[in-house]
Structures are given as structure tokens and as C-alpha cells.
Amino acid sequence: MQWADPYAGSLEERYVCPEGDAGVLHVVSTISIGGTSITTTQVFRRHTGSKEALLQESEQRNGSAKDVLGRFGMKMPGFGMRMPGF
């Protein structure tokens, strides 16, 4: 993906399944802007437990959804609003 000025740049993503580990996906992203590039790798692992166990593990690592949003200066939606996944 490429885009024009005023912040011309590009983004390339590669999706890699490491050999011998069918339960893992790597997303390698390279973003370039103004001649500067940075590459990151996100690692996704297949979860084989229940939805409840997955949410509990996530909250142990990251805190509650309210905590995570608070780190970015955001608040949980009020009554009548819906967030995807909640």
C-alpha cells in the first residue's frame, strides 16, 4: 500500500506461518515514511481453550478493557452504546 504527500509513504505486510508450528502466524509489517522505515512483527498463537479462558488470560496480561482504553485516554461506551466484541 502506498500513499501520497503530505506524508508520502508505504506499508508492506507479510503473513508468515513458521515451518513446523501450525498454531502460529507472524504478521511482519514494514512502514516507510520520508525515507525512514521501521519493521515490526506481531505473533498470533491459536488458542485452544474456551472463550472465557482466553479473555481471562488477556485481562491478566493487559488489564480490563476499561484499563486498556484508559491508557489511551478513552472511556468505555455508555449505556446503549456497543463496542465490537463486548
Secondary structure, DSSP 8 states (H G I E B T S, - for coil): -EE-TTS-EEEEEEEE--TT-TTEEEEEEEEEETTEEEEEEEEEE---S-HHHHHHHHHHHH--HHHHHHHTT-----TT---TT-
